[in-house]
């Protein structure tokens, strides 16, 4: 159980670093298509990070209704970010070709 928690924590940290990296890249990029591509990658990383945070809140801490509600909200936001990021990534990727 401890190994799963550590692995999830490390994945959350990696996804946080990627989110910050793509955020800086998207804000500094001059080309609009590349800016959108980096923003889409940022949304995908942020979505997966939110889903992993929700999983840790729901399954690895004490049972409370607040944690369940918070985890459910994070899952919904995370799934939306992943979906929007994948959709935008495809759109901006086609623009760059």
C-alpha positions in Angstrom: 0.0 0.0 0.0 2.8 2.4 0.9 4.5 1.7 -2.5 1.3 2.6 -4.4 1.1 5.9 -2.4 4.7 6.8 -3.1 4.3 5.9 -6.8 1.1 8.1 -7.1 2.9 10.9 -5.3 5.8 10.8 -7.7 3.5 10.7 -10.7 1.6 13.7 -9.3 5.0 15.6 -9.0 6.1 14.7 -12.5 2.7 15.8 -14.0 2.9 19.0 -11.9 6.3 19.7 -13.4 5.1 19.0 -16.9 2.0 21.2 -16.4 4.3 24.1 -15.3 6.7 23.5 -18.1 4.0 23.5 -20.8 2.4 26.5 -19.2 5.6 28.5 -19.5 6.1 27.3 -23.1 2.6 28.2 -24.1 2.9 31.7 -22.7 6.3 32.4 -24.3 5.5 31.1 -27.7 4.9 33.6 -30.5 3.2 31.3 -33.0 -0.5 30.9 -32.2 -0.7 27.3 -33.3 2.3 26.2 -31.2 0.9 28.2 -28.3 -2.3 26.3 -28.6 -0.5 23.0 -28.8 1.5 23.6 -25.6 -1.7 24.8 -23.9 -3.4 21.5 -24.9 -0.5 19.5 -23.5 -0.7 21.5 -20.3 -4.4 20.7 -20.1 -3.8 16.9 -20.6 -1.1 16.8 -17.9 -3.2 18.9 -15.5 -6.2 16.6 -16.1 -4.2 13.5 -15.3 -2.7 15.2 -12.3 -6.2 16.1 -11.0 -7.4 12.5 -11.5 -4.5 11.1 -9.6 -5.0 13.6 -6.7 -8.7 12.5 -6.6 -7.7 8.8 -6.5 -5.4 9.5 -3.5 -8.1 11.4 -1.8 -10.8 8.9 -2.3 -8.9 5.6 -1.6 -6.0 6.3 0.7 -7.3 8.5 3.4 -9.9 8.2 6.1 -13.5 7.8 5.1 -15.3 11.1 5.1 -18.0 12.5 2.9 -16.0 15.7 2.3 -13.1 13.7 0.8 -15.5 11.7 -1.4 -17.2 14.9 -2.7 -13.8 16.6 -3.2 -12.4 13.6 -5.0 -15.5 13.3 -7.2 -15.3 17.0 -8.2 -11.6 16.6 -9.0 -12.2 13.5 -11.2 -14.9 15.4 -13.1 -12.6 18.5 -13.7 -9.7 16.2 -14.6 -11.7 14.2 -17.1 -12.9 17.4 -18.7 -9.3 18.8 -18.9 -8.1 15.6 -20.5 -10.9 15.5 -23.0 -10.5 19.2 -23.9 -6.7 18.9 -24.1 -6.9 15.9 -26.5 -9.5 17.6 -28.7 -7.4 20.9 -28.8 -4.2 18.9 -29.4 -5.6 17.3 -32.4 -6.9 20.6 -33.7 -3.6 22.5 -33.3 -1.6 19.6 -34.5 -3.5 19.7 -37.8 -2.9 23.4 -38.1 0.9 22.9 -37.8 1.0 20.3 -40.6 
